[in-house]
Amino acid sequence: MTNVFARVIVLETARPMDNMETLSRQIFSSINPNLSVVRFETFDAQIADRFTHERMLATLMTFFGGLALLLATVGLYGVTSYTVARDE
């Protein structure tokens, strides 16, 4: 006995629909009551899930780059003020 099942079903619409998940669940259950939708995702959500790691790394790099810039600025200010105070 073989198990035949569809892992992925792609539904394309002409325009965005708010109730697409509900409609698809109703249609699948009317076709076969044993069909179940395990996960329903839009393409935008799938793409966003693929880049969460890269987005987190970019955010961390931006934060640490800003922190390095702040430390460099404070360091240069300290060296400059020390030099000016020493020459007086």
HTML snippet that shows the backbone in 3Dmol.js (N, CA, C, O; Angstrom):
<script src="https://3Dmol.org/build/3Dmol-min.js"></script>
<div id="view" style="width:600px;height:400px;position:relative"></div>
<script>
const pdb = `
ATOM      1  N   MET A   1       0.845  -1.178   0.000  1.00  0.00           N
ATOM      2  CA  MET A   1       0.000   0.000   0.000  1.00  0.00           C
ATOM      3  C   MET A   1       0.897   1.249   0.000  1.00  0.00           C
ATOM      4  O   MET A   1       1.797   1.369   0.830  1.00  0.00           O
ATOM      5  N   THR A   2       0.655   2.137  -0.896  1.00  0.00           N
ATOM      6  CA  THR A   2       1.452   3.358  -0.981  1.00  0.00           C
ATOM      7  C   THR A   2       0.631   4.538  -0.490  1.00  0.00           C
ATOM      8  O   THR A   2      -0.584   4.601  -0.678  1.00  0.00           O
ATOM      9  N   ASN A   3       1.308   5.438   0.125  1.00  0.00           N
ATOM     10  CA  ASN A   3       0.670   6.673   0.574  1.00  0.00           C
ATOM     11  C   ASN A   3       0.921   7.749  -0.463  1.00  0.00           C
ATOM     12  O   ASN A   3       2.069   8.097  -0.742  1.00  0.00           O
ATOM     13  N   VAL A   4      -0.121   8.262  -1.018  1.00  0.00           N
ATOM     14  CA  VAL A   4      -0.013   9.335  -1.998  1.00  0.00           C
ATOM     15  C   VAL A   4      -0.599  10.591  -1.361  1.00  0.00           C
ATOM     16  O   VAL A   4      -1.772  10.629  -0.987  1.00  0.00           O
ATOM     17  N   PHE A   5       0.227  11.600  -1.248  1.00  0.00           N
ATOM     18  CA  PHE A   5      -0.246  12.849  -0.688  1.00  0.00           C
ATOM     19  C   PHE A   5       0.498  14.001  -1.326  1.00  0.00           C
ATOM     20  O   PHE A   5       1.616  13.847  -1.819  1.00  0.00           O
ATOM     21  N   ALA A   6      -0.131  15.139  -1.309  1.00  0.00           N
ATOM     22  CA  ALA A   6       0.488  16.348  -1.854  1.00  0.00           C
ATOM     23  C   ALA A   6       1.146  17.092  -0.696  1.00  0.00           C
ATOM     24  O   ALA A   6       0.491  17.432   0.289  1.00  0.00           O
ATOM     25  N   ARG A   7       2.421  17.336  -0.823  1.00  0.00           N
ATOM     26  CA  ARG A   7       3.123  18.089   0.224  1.00  0.00           C
ATOM     27  C   ARG A   7       2.810  19.579   0.132  1.00  0.00           C
ATOM     28  O   ARG A   7       2.655  20.261   1.144  1.00  0.00           O
ATOM     29  N   VAL A   8       2.723  20.061  -1.087  1.00  0.00           N
ATOM     30  CA  VAL A   8       2.520  21.490  -1.281  1.00  0.00           C
ATOM     31  C   VAL A   8       1.488  21.697  -2.369  1.00  0.00           C
ATOM     32  O   VAL A   8       1.529  21.053  -3.418  1.00  0.00           O
ATOM     33  N   ILE A   9       0.576  22.588  -2.110  1.00  0.00           N
ATOM     34  CA  ILE A   9      -0.374  23.015  -3.121  1.00  0.00           C
ATOM     35  C   ILE A   9      -0.257  24.533  -3.210  1.00  0.00           C
ATOM     36  O   ILE A   9      -0.366  25.236  -2.205  1.00  0.00           O
ATOM     37  N   VAL A  10      -0.037  25.020  -4.404  1.00  0.00           N
ATOM     38  CA  VAL A  10       0.122  26.457  -4.623  1.00  0.00           C
ATOM     39  C   VAL A  10      -1.156  26.987  -5.239  1.00  0.00           C
ATOM     40  O   VAL A  10      -1.629  26.480  -6.256  1.00  0.00           O
ATOM     41  N   LEU A  11      -1.706  28.004  -4.615  1.00  0.00           N
ATOM     42  CA  LEU A  11      -2.902  28.662  -5.124  1.00  0.00           C
ATOM     43  C   LEU A  11      -2.533  30.077  -5.537  1.00  0.00           C
ATOM     44  O   LEU A  11      -1.992  30.851  -4.746  1.00  0.00           O
ATOM     45  N   GLU A  12      -2.829  30.397  -6.772  1.00  0.00           N
ATOM     46  CA  GLU A  12      -2.514  31.736  -7.273  1.00  0.00           C
ATOM     47  C   GLU A  12      -3.817  32.459  -7.575  1.00  0.00           C
ATOM     48  O   GLU A  12      -4.705  31.902  -8.221  1.00  0.00           O
ATOM     49  N   THR A  13      -3.933  33.680  -7.116  1.00  0.00           N
ATOM     50  CA  THR A  13      -5.131  34.480  -7.358  1.00  0.00           C
ATOM     51  C   THR A  13      -4.760  35.738  -8.131  1.00  0.00           C
ATOM     52  O   THR A  13      -3.605  36.164  -8.135  1.00  0.00           O
ATOM     53  N   ALA A  14      -5.738  36.312  -8.773  1.00  0.00           N
ATOM     54  CA  ALA A  14      -5.508  37.520  -9.557  1.00  0.00           C
ATOM     55  C   ALA A  14      -5.265  38.731  -8.658  1.00  0.00           C
ATOM     56  O   ALA A  14      -4.536  39.653  -9.024  1.00  0.00           O
ATOM     57  N   ARG A  15      -5.879  38.715  -7.491  1.00  0.00           N
ATOM     58  CA  ARG A  15      -5.706  39.815  -6.541  1.00  0.00           C
ATOM     59  C   ARG A  15      -5.712  39.240  -5.125  1.00  0.00           C
ATOM     60  O   ARG A  15      -6.218  38.137  -4.922  1.00  0.00           O
ATOM     61  N   PRO A  16      -5.172  39.945  -4.158  1.00  0.00           N
ATOM     62  CA  PRO A  16      -5.138  39.436  -2.779  1.00  0.00           C
ATOM     63  C   PRO A  16      -6.549  39.223  -2.232  1.00  0.00           C
ATOM     64  O   PRO A  16      -7.454  40.021  -2.473  1.00  0.00           O
ATOM     65  N   MET A  17      -6.711  38.139  -1.501  1.00  0.00           N
ATOM     66  CA  MET A  17      -8.000  37.818  -0.888  1.00  0.00           C
ATOM     67  C   MET A  17      -7.794  37.652   0.610  1.00  0.00           C
ATOM     68  O   MET A  17      -6.876  36.956   1.043  1.00  0.00           O
ATOM     69  N   ASP A  18      -8.651  38.294   1.401  1.00  0.00           N
ATOM     70  CA  ASP A  18      -8.503  38.249   2.850  1.00  0.00           C
ATOM     71  C   ASP A  18      -8.857  36.883   3.428  1.00  0.00           C
ATOM     72  O   ASP A  18      -8.246  36.449   4.405  1.00  0.00           O
ATOM     73  N   ASN A  19      -9.826  36.208   2.843  1.00  0.00           N
ATOM     74  CA  ASN A  19     -10.320  34.955   3.412  1.00  0.00           C
ATOM     75  C   ASN A  19      -9.832  33.732   2.636  1.00  0.00           C
ATOM     76  O   ASN A  19     -10.537  32.725   2.572  1.00  0.00           O
ATOM     77  N   MET A  20      -8.659  33.805   2.058  1.00  0.00           N
ATOM     78  CA  MET A  20      -8.134  32.713   1.228  1.00  0.00           C
ATOM     79  C   MET A  20      -7.917  31.443   2.035  1.00  0.00           C
ATOM     80  O   MET A  20      -8.192  30.350   1.540  1.00  0.00           O
ATOM     81  N   GLU A  21      -7.438  31.559   3.241  1.00  0.00           N
ATOM     82  CA  GLU A  21      -7.186  30.375   4.059  1.00  0.00           C
ATOM     83  C   GLU A  21      -8.493  29.662   4.391  1.00  0.00           C
ATOM     84  O   GLU A  21      -8.574  28.438   4.287  1.00  0.00           O
ATOM     85  N   THR A  22      -9.491  30.400   4.780  1.00  0.00           N
ATOM     86  CA  THR A  22     -10.786  29.796   5.113  1.00  0.00           C
ATOM     87  C   THR A  22     -11.406  29.135   3.899  1.00  0.00           C
ATOM     88  O   THR A  22     -11.917  28.018   3.987  1.00  0.00           O
ATOM     89  N   LEU A  23     -11.364  29.824   2.756  1.00  0.00           N
ATOM     90  CA  LEU A  23     -11.919  29.249   1.525  1.00  0.00           C
ATOM     91  C   LEU A  23     -11.201  27.974   1.119  1.00  0.00           C
ATOM     92  O   LEU A  23     -11.842  26.995   0.739  1.00  0.00           O
ATOM     93  N   SER A  24      -9.893  27.976   1.194  1.00  0.00           N
ATOM     94  CA  SER A  24      -9.142  26.787   0.782  1.00  0.00           C
ATOM     95  C   SER A  24      -9.413  25.623   1.722  1.00  0.00           C
ATOM     96  O   SER A  24      -9.543  24.486   1.267  1.00  0.00           O
ATOM     97  N   ARG A  25      -9.500  25.879   3.016  1.00  0.00           N
ATOM     98  CA  ARG A  25      -9.828  24.798   3.957  1.00  0.00           C
ATOM     99  C   ARG A  25     -11.212  24.222   3.673  1.00  0.00           C
ATOM    100  O   ARG A  25     -11.395  23.006   3.716  1.00  0.00           O
ATOM    101  N   GLN A  26     -12.181  25.077   3.386  1.00  0.00           N
ATOM    102  CA  GLN A  26     -13.535  24.608   3.078  1.00  0.00           C
ATOM    103  C   GLN A  26     -13.556  23.796   1.787  1.00  0.00           C
ATOM    104  O   GLN A  26     -14.205  22.753   1.718  1.00  0.00           O
ATOM    105  N   ILE A  27     -12.852  24.271   0.771  1.00  0.00           N
ATOM    106  CA  ILE A  27     -12.846  23.571  -0.523  1.00  0.00           C
ATOM    107  C   ILE A  27     -12.158  22.213  -0.390  1.00  0.00           C
ATOM    108  O   ILE A  27     -12.650  21.216  -0.920  1.00  0.00           O
ATOM    109  N   PHE A  28     -11.021  22.167   0.314  1.00  0.00           N
ATOM    110  CA  PHE A  28     -10.323  20.891   0.484  1.00  0.00           C
ATOM    111  C   PHE A  28     -11.155  19.899   1.284  1.00  0.00           C
ATOM    112  O   PHE A  28     -11.174  18.708   0.973  1.00  0.00           O
ATOM    113  N   SER A  29     -11.843  20.385   2.313  1.00  0.00           N
ATOM    114  CA  SER A  29     -12.676  19.466   3.099  1.00  0.00           C
ATOM    115  C   SER A  29     -13.902  19.017   2.322  1.00  0.00           C
ATOM    116  O   SER A  29     -14.415  17.924   2.558  1.00  0.00           O
ATOM    117  N   SER A  30     -14.381  19.845   1.395  1.00  0.00           N
ATOM    118  CA  SER A  30     -15.519  19.408   0.572  1.00  0.00           C
ATOM    119  C   SER A  30     -15.083  18.394  -0.486  1.00  0.00           C
ATOM    120  O   SER A  30     -15.868  17.527  -0.871  1.00  0.00           O
ATOM    121  N   ILE A  31     -13.831  18.497  -0.961  1.00  0.00           N
ATOM    122  CA  ILE A  31     -13.312  17.527  -1.918  1.00  0.00           C
ATOM    123  C   ILE A  31     -13.102  16.181  -1.235  1.00  0.00           C
ATOM    124  O   ILE A  31     -13.545  15.144  -1.727  1.00  0.00           O
ATOM    125  N   ASN A  32     -12.420  16.216  -0.096  1.00  0.00           N
ATOM    126  CA  ASN A  32     -12.146  14.995   0.651  1.00  0.00           C
ATOM    127  C   ASN A  32     -12.061  15.377   2.126  1.00  0.00           C
ATOM    128  O   ASN A  32     -11.188  16.157   2.506  1.00  0.00           O
ATOM    129  N   PRO A  33     -12.947  14.845   2.962  1.00  0.00           N
ATOM    130  CA  PRO A  33     -12.929  15.209   4.390  1.00  0.00           C
ATOM    131  C   PRO A  33     -11.638  14.797   5.096  1.00  0.00           C
ATOM    132  O   PRO A  33     -11.335  15.323   6.167  1.00  0.00           O
ATOM    133  N   ASN A  34     -10.872  13.868   4.521  1.00  0.00           N
ATOM    134  CA  ASN A  34      -9.618  13.433   5.138  1.00  0.00           C
ATOM    135  C   ASN A  34      -8.456  14.380   4.835  1.00  0.00           C
ATOM    136  O   ASN A  34      -7.391  14.269   5.442  1.00  0.00           O
ATOM    137  N   LEU A  35      -8.657  15.307   3.902  1.00  0.00           N
ATOM    138  CA  LEU A  35      -7.608  16.282   3.604  1.00  0.00           C
ATOM    139  C   LEU A  35      -7.544  17.315   4.722  1.00  0.00           C
ATOM    140  O   LEU A  35      -8.570  17.805   5.194  1.00  0.00           O
ATOM    141  N   SER A  36      -6.356  17.629   5.124  1.00  0.00           N
ATOM    142  CA  SER A  36      -6.202  18.663   6.145  1.00  0.00           C
ATOM    143  C   SER A  36      -5.085  19.605   5.724  1.00  0.00           C
ATOM    144  O   SER A  36      -4.067  19.190   5.171  1.00  0.00           O
ATOM    145  N   VAL A  37      -5.300  20.862   5.997  1.00  0.00           N
ATOM    146  CA  VAL A  37      -4.287  21.877   5.720  1.00  0.00           C
ATOM    147  C   VAL A  37      -3.467  22.017   6.988  1.00  0.00           C
ATOM    148  O   VAL A  37      -3.967  22.472   8.017  1.00  0.00           O
ATOM    149  N   VAL A  38      -2.208  21.624   6.907  1.00  0.00           N
ATOM    150  CA  VAL A  38      -1.344  21.672   8.079  1.00  0.00           C
ATOM    151  C   VAL A  38      -0.824  23.084   8.305  1.00  0.00           C
ATOM    152  O   VAL A  38      -0.825  23.585   9.429  1.00  0.00           O
ATOM    153  N   ARG A  39      -0.386  23.712   7.238  1.00  0.00           N
ATOM    154  CA  ARG A  39       0.167  25.064   7.344  1.00  0.00           C
ATOM    155  C   ARG A  39      -0.232  25.855   6.114  1.00  0.00           C
ATOM    156  O   ARG A  39      -0.145  25.364   4.988  1.00  0.00           O
ATOM    157  N   PHE A  40      -0.664  27.063   6.336  1.00  0.00           N
ATOM    158  CA  PHE A  40      -1.069  27.954   5.247  1.00  0.00           C
ATOM    159  C   PHE A  40      -0.194  29.192   5.331  1.00  0.00           C
ATOM    160  O   PHE A  40      -0.207  29.901   6.337  1.00  0.00           O
ATOM    161  N   GLU A  41       0.572  29.454   4.268  1.00  0.00           N
ATOM    162  CA  GLU A  41       1.467  30.609   4.241  1.00  0.00           C
ATOM    163  C   GLU A  41       1.365  31.333   2.913  1.00  0.00           C
ATOM    164  O   GLU A  41       1.157  30.721   1.865  1.00  0.00           O
ATOM    165  N   THR A  42       1.513  32.636   2.977  1.00  0.00           N
ATOM    166  CA  THR A  42       1.605  33.414   1.746  1.00  0.00           C
ATOM    167  C   THR A  42       3.048  33.388   1.265  1.00  0.00           C
ATOM    168  O   THR A  42       3.949  33.034   2.024  1.00  0.00           O
ATOM    169  N   PHE A  43       3.271  33.757   0.021  1.00  0.00           N
ATOM    170  CA  PHE A  43       4.637  33.810  -0.505  1.00  0.00           C
ATOM    171  C   PHE A  43       5.465  34.851   0.236  1.00  0.00           C
ATOM    172  O   PHE A  43       6.658  34.652   0.467  1.00  0.00           O
ATOM    173  N   ASP A  44       4.831  35.959   0.608  1.00  0.00           N
ATOM    174  CA  ASP A  44       5.553  36.995   1.357  1.00  0.00           C
ATOM    175  C   ASP A  44       6.053  36.451   2.695  1.00  0.00           C
ATOM    176  O   ASP A  44       7.179  36.739   3.099  1.00  0.00           O
ATOM    177  N   ALA A  45       5.224  35.669   3.381  1.00  0.00           N
ATOM    178  CA  ALA A  45       5.621  35.080   4.663  1.00  0.00           C
ATOM    179  C   ALA A  45       6.738  34.056   4.464  1.00  0.00           C
ATOM    180  O   ALA A  45       7.659  33.978   5.278  1.00  0.00           O
ATOM    181  N   GLN A  46       6.664  33.281   3.398  1.00  0.00           N
ATOM    182  CA  GLN A  46       7.711  32.294   3.124  1.00  0.00           C
ATOM    183  C   GLN A  46       9.048  32.973   2.846  1.00  0.00           C
ATOM    184  O   GLN A  46      10.089  32.528   3.330  1.00  0.00           O
ATOM    185  N   ILE A  47       9.018  34.040   2.073  1.00  0.00           N
ATOM    186  CA  ILE A  47      10.247  34.769   1.753  1.00  0.00           C
ATOM    187  C   ILE A  47      10.812  35.435   3.008  1.00  0.00           C
ATOM    188  O   ILE A  47      12.023  35.427   3.226  1.00  0.00           O
ATOM    189  N   ALA A  48       9.940  36.007   3.825  1.00  0.00           N
ATOM    190  CA  ALA A  48      10.391  36.639   5.065  1.00  0.00           C
ATOM    191  C   ALA A  48      11.024  35.612   6.001  1.00  0.00           C
ATOM    192  O   ALA A  48      12.003  35.920   6.681  1.00  0.00           O
ATOM    193  N   ASP A  49      10.478  34.390   6.044  1.00  0.00           N
ATOM    194  CA  ASP A  49      11.052  33.341   6.884  1.00  0.00           C
ATOM    195  C   ASP A  49      12.434  32.924   6.410  1.00  0.00           C
ATOM    196  O   ASP A  49      13.269  32.528   7.223  1.00  0.00           O
ATOM    197  N   ARG A  50      12.689  33.003   5.124  1.00  0.00           N
ATOM    198  CA  ARG A  50      13.981  32.584   4.590  1.00  0.00           C
ATOM    199  C   ARG A  50      15.106  33.553   4.956  1.00  0.00           C
ATOM    200  O   ARG A  50      16.273  33.162   4.985  1.00  0.00           O
ATOM    201  N   PHE A  51      14.768  34.806   5.235  1.00  0.00           N
ATOM    202  CA  PHE A  51      15.798  35.816   5.457  1.00  0.00           C
ATOM    203  C   PHE A  51      15.853  36.324   6.894  1.00  0.00           C
ATOM    204  O   PHE A  51      16.432  37.382   7.140  1.00  0.00           O
ATOM    205  N   THR A  52      15.271  35.607   7.844  1.00  0.00           N
ATOM    206  CA  THR A  52      15.312  36.077   9.230  1.00  0.00           C
ATOM    207  C   THR A  52      16.729  36.070   9.783  1.00  0.00           C
ATOM    208  O   THR A  52      17.114  36.988  10.507  1.00  0.00           O
ATOM    209  N   HIS A  53      17.505  35.054   9.455  1.00  0.00           N
ATOM    210  CA  HIS A  53      18.889  34.964   9.941  1.00  0.00           C
ATOM    211  C   HIS A  53      19.730  36.115   9.378  1.00  0.00           C
ATOM    212  O   HIS A  53      20.473  36.769  10.110  1.00  0.00           O
ATOM    213  N   GLU A  54      19.604  36.347   8.092  1.00  0.00           N
ATOM    214  CA  GLU A  54      20.364  37.435   7.464  1.00  0.00           C
ATOM    215  C   GLU A  54      19.938  38.789   8.013  1.00  0.00           C
ATOM    216  O   GLU A  54      20.777  39.668   8.212  1.00  0.00           O
ATOM    217  N   ARG A  55      18.646  38.966   8.260  1.00  0.00           N
ATOM    218  CA  ARG A  55      18.142  40.229   8.794  1.00  0.00           C
ATOM    219  C   ARG A  55      18.672  40.460  10.213  1.00  0.00           C
ATOM    220  O   ARG A  55      19.021  41.584  10.572  1.00  0.00           O
ATOM    221  N   MET A  56      18.733  39.388  11.020  1.00  0.00           N
ATOM    222  CA  MET A  56      19.259  39.504  12.369  1.00  0.00           C
ATOM    223  C   MET A  56      20.749  39.867  12.330  1.00  0.00           C
ATOM    224  O   MET A  56      21.199  40.723  13.092  1.00  0.00           O
ATOM    225  N   LEU A  57      21.510  39.219  11.445  1.00  0.00           N
ATOM    226  CA  LEU A  57      22.930  39.536  11.320  1.00  0.00           C
ATOM    227  C   LEU A  57      23.143  40.979  10.872  1.00  0.00           C
ATOM    228  O   LEU A  57      24.035  41.660  11.378  1.00  0.00           O
ATOM    229  N   ALA A  58      22.337  41.443   9.935  1.00  0.00           N
ATOM    230  CA  ALA A  58      22.462  42.824   9.465  1.00  0.00           C
ATOM    231  C   ALA A  58      22.144  43.804  10.592  1.00  0.00           C
ATOM    232  O   ALA A  58      22.804  44.835  10.719  1.00  0.00           O
ATOM    233  N   THR A  59      21.143  43.492  11.406  1.00  0.00           N
ATOM    234  CA  THR A  59      20.793  44.356  12.529  1.00  0.00           C
ATOM    235  C   THR A  59      21.918  44.395  13.557  1.00  0.00           C
ATOM    236  O   THR A  59      22.276  45.462  14.055  1.00  0.00           O
ATOM    237  N   LEU A  60      22.475  43.221  13.875  1.00  0.00           N
ATOM    238  CA  LEU A  60      23.588  43.179  14.830  1.00  0.00           C
ATOM    239  C   LEU A  60      24.820  43.906  14.305  1.00  0.00           C
ATOM    240  O   LEU A  60      25.495  44.608  15.059  1.00  0.00           O
ATOM    241  N   MET A  61      25.117  43.742  13.015  1.00  0.00           N
ATOM    242  CA  MET A  61      26.273  44.424  12.437  1.00  0.00           C
ATOM    243  C   MET A  61      26.074  45.935  12.448  1.00  0.00           C
ATOM    244  O   MET A  61      27.020  46.684  12.691  1.00  0.00           O
ATOM    245  N   THR A  62      24.867  46.379  12.190  1.00  0.00           N
ATOM    246  CA  THR A  62      24.572  47.812  12.241  1.00  0.00           C
ATOM    247  C   THR A  62      24.742  48.340  13.656  1.00  0.00           C
ATOM    248  O   THR A  62      25.319  49.409  13.861  1.00  0.00           O
ATOM    249  N   PHE A  63      24.239  47.591  14.636  1.00  0.00           N
ATOM    250  CA  PHE A  63      24.369  48.006  16.039  1.00  0.00           C
ATOM    251  C   PHE A  63      25.832  48.096  16.453  1.00  0.00           C
ATOM    252  O   PHE A  63      26.257  49.101  17.023  1.00  0.00           O
ATOM    253  N   PHE A  64      26.607  47.044  16.167  1.00  0.00           N
ATOM    254  CA  PHE A  64      28.013  47.051  16.572  1.00  0.00           C
ATOM    255  C   PHE A  64      28.837  48.065  15.774  1.00  0.00           C
ATOM    256  O   PHE A  64      29.809  48.614  16.292  1.00  0.00           O
ATOM    257  N   GLY A  65      28.461  48.313  14.532  1.00  0.00           N
ATOM    258  CA  GLY A  65      29.124  49.364  13.760  1.00  0.00           C
ATOM    259  C   GLY A  65      28.867  50.728  14.355  1.00  0.00           C
ATOM    260  O   GLY A  65      29.777  51.552  14.445  1.00  0.00           O
ATOM    261  N   GLY A  66      27.632  50.977  14.764  1.00  0.00           N
ATOM    262  CA  GLY A  66      27.308  52.247  15.427  1.00  0.00           C
ATOM    263  C   GLY A  66      28.019  52.392  16.757  1.00  0.00           C
ATOM    264  O   GLY A  66      28.488  53.476  17.107  1.00  0.00           O
ATOM    265  N   LEU A  67      28.099  51.284  17.504  1.00  0.00           N
ATOM    266  CA  LEU A  67      28.818  51.304  18.778  1.00  0.00           C
ATOM    267  C   LEU A  67      30.306  51.587  18.567  1.00  0.00           C
ATOM    268  O   LEU A  67      30.905  52.346  19.328  1.00  0.00           O
ATOM    269  N   ALA A  68      30.902  50.983  17.541  1.00  0.00           N
ATOM    270  CA  ALA A  68      32.312  51.237  17.225  1.00  0.00           C
ATOM    271  C   ALA A  68      32.521  52.692  16.831  1.00  0.00           C
ATOM    272  O   ALA A  68      33.507  53.310  17.231  1.00  0.00           O
ATOM    273  N   LEU A  69      31.602  53.238  16.051  1.00  0.00           N
ATOM    274  CA  LEU A  69      31.702  54.649  15.661  1.00  0.00           C
ATOM    275  C   LEU A  69      31.600  55.560  16.878  1.00  0.00           C
ATOM    276  O   LEU A  69      32.337  56.540  16.984  1.00  0.00           O
ATOM    277  N   LEU A  70      30.698  55.246  17.791  1.00  0.00           N
ATOM    278  CA  LEU A  70      30.557  56.039  19.015  1.00  0.00           C
ATOM    279  C   LEU A  70      31.826  55.968  19.859  1.00  0.00           C
ATOM    280  O   LEU A  70      32.295  56.990  20.360  1.00  0.00           O
ATOM    281  N   LEU A  71      32.389  54.760  20.022  1.00  0.00           N
ATOM    282  CA  LEU A  71      33.618  54.619  20.805  1.00  0.00           C
ATOM    283  C   LEU A  71      34.787  55.352  20.149  1.00  0.00           C
ATOM    284  O   LEU A  71      35.599  55.965  20.842  1.00  0.00           O
ATOM    285  N   ALA A  72      34.879  55.295  18.824  1.00  0.00           N
ATOM    286  CA  ALA A  72      35.950  56.008  18.116  1.00  0.00           C
ATOM    287  C   ALA A  72      35.793  57.517  18.297  1.00  0.00           C
ATOM    288  O   ALA A  72      36.781  58.231  18.473  1.00  0.00           O
ATOM    289  N   THR A  73      34.548  58.000  18.253  1.00  0.00           N
ATOM    290  CA  THR A  73      34.301  59.439  18.431  1.00  0.00           C
ATOM    291  C   THR A  73      34.681  59.885  19.837  1.00  0.00           C
ATOM    292  O   THR A  73      35.331  60.916  20.012  1.00  0.00           O
ATOM    293  N   VAL A  74      34.277  59.107  20.838  1.00  0.00           N
ATOM    294  CA  VAL A  74      34.613  59.453  22.222  1.00  0.00           C
ATOM    295  C   VAL A  74      36.126  59.388  22.427  1.00  0.00           C
ATOM    296  O   VAL A  74      36.698  60.227  23.124  1.00  0.00           O
ATOM    297  N   GLY A  75      36.768  58.397  21.821  1.00  0.00           N
ATOM    298  CA  GLY A  75      38.219  58.277  21.941  1.00  0.00           C
ATOM    299  C   GLY A  75      38.949  59.450  21.315  1.00  0.00           C
ATOM    300  O   GLY A  75      39.884  59.990  21.908  1.00  0.00           O
ATOM    301  N   LEU A  76      38.532  59.848  20.124  1.00  0.00           N
ATOM    302  CA  LEU A  76      39.165  61.005  19.465  1.00  0.00           C
ATOM    303  C   LEU A  76      38.926  62.288  20.247  1.00  0.00           C
ATOM    304  O   LEU A  76      39.814  63.135  20.353  1.00  0.00           O
ATOM    305  N   TYR A  77      37.725  62.427  20.793  1.00  0.00           N
ATOM    306  CA  TYR A  77      37.436  63.606  21.615  1.00  0.00           C
ATOM    307  C   TYR A  77      38.329  63.618  22.849  1.00  0.00           C
ATOM    308  O   TYR A  77      38.850  64.666  23.232  1.00  0.00           O
ATOM    309  N   GLY A  78      38.505  62.458  23.469  1.00  0.00           N
ATOM    310  CA  GLY A  78      39.347  62.376  24.657  1.00  0.00           C
ATOM    311  C   GLY A  78      40.796  62.707  24.355  1.00  0.00           C
ATOM    312  O   GLY A  78      41.428  63.451  25.105  1.00  0.00           O
ATOM    313  N   VAL A  79      41.333  62.166  23.270  1.00  0.00           N
ATOM    314  CA  VAL A  79      42.721  62.446  22.890  1.00  0.00           C
ATOM    315  C   VAL A  79      42.899  63.917  22.551  1.00  0.00           C
ATOM    316  O   VAL A  79      43.882  64.537  22.955  1.00  0.00           O
ATOM    317  N   THR A  80      41.950  64.478  21.808  1.00  0.00           N
ATOM    318  CA  THR A  80      42.033  65.896  21.430  1.00  0.00           C
ATOM    319  C   THR A  80      41.947  66.794  22.654  1.00  0.00           C
ATOM    320  O   THR A  80      42.727  67.738  22.783  1.00  0.00           O
ATOM    321  N   SER A  81      41.006  66.514  23.558  1.00  0.00           N
ATOM    322  CA  SER A  81      40.878  67.367  24.746  1.00  0.00           C
ATOM    323  C   SER A  81      42.084  67.216  25.664  1.00  0.00           C
ATOM    324  O   SER A  81      42.497  68.189  26.294  1.00  0.00           O
ATOM    325  N   TYR A  82      42.655  66.023  25.754  1.00  0.00           N
ATOM    326  CA  TYR A  82      43.868  65.820  26.553  1.00  0.00           C
ATOM    327  C   TYR A  82      45.034  66.614  25.965  1.00  0.00           C
ATOM    328  O   TYR A  82      45.801  67.237  26.700  1.00  0.00           O
ATOM    329  N   THR A  83      45.163  66.590  24.643  1.00  0.00           N
ATOM    330  CA  THR A  83      46.249  67.331  23.979  1.00  0.00           C
ATOM    331  C   THR A  83      46.089  68.821  24.177  1.00  0.00           C
ATOM    332  O   THR A  83      47.066  69.517  24.452  1.00  0.00           O
ATOM    333  N   VAL A  84      44.865  69.326  24.042  1.00  0.00           N
ATOM    334  CA  VAL A  84      44.625  70.757  24.221  1.00  0.00           C
ATOM    335  C   VAL A  84      44.880  71.150  25.667  1.00  0.00           C
ATOM    336  O   VAL A  84      45.485  72.192  25.919  1.00  0.00           O
ATOM    337  N   ALA A  85      44.437  70.350  26.617  1.00  0.00           N
ATOM    338  CA  ALA A  85      44.622  70.693  28.038  1.00  0.00           C
ATOM    339  C   ALA A  85      46.083  70.626  28.433  1.00  0.00           C
ATOM    340  O   ALA A  85      46.522  71.408  29.276  1.00  0.00           O
ATOM    341  N   ARG A  86      46.848  69.720  27.853  1.00  0.00           N
ATOM    342  CA  ARG A  86      48.262  69.579  28.184  1.00  0.00           C
ATOM    343  C   ARG A  86      49.093  70.736  27.630  1.00  0.00           C
ATOM    344  O   ARG A  86      50.086  71.123  28.246  1.00  0.00           O
ATOM    345  N   ASP A  87      48.705  71.302  26.469  1.00  0.00           N
ATOM    346  CA  ASP A  87      49.465  72.384  25.853  1.00  0.00           C
ATOM    347  C   ASP A  87      49.231  73.732  26.532  1.00  0.00           C
ATOM    348  O   ASP A  87      50.010  74.663  26.327  1.00  0.00           O
ATOM    349  N   GLU A  88      48.201  73.850  27.313  1.00  0.00           N
ATOM    350  CA  GLU A  88      47.934  75.163  27.926  1.00  0.00           C
ATOM    351  C   GLU A  88      48.777  75.467  29.091  1.00  0.00           C
ATOM    352  O   GLU A  88      48.645  76.536  29.687  1.00  0.00           O
TER     353      GLU A  88
END
`;
const viewer = $3Dmol.createViewer("view");
viewer.addModel(pdb, "pdb");
viewer.setStyle({}, {cartoon: {color: "spectrum"}});
viewer.zoomTo();
viewer.render();
</script>
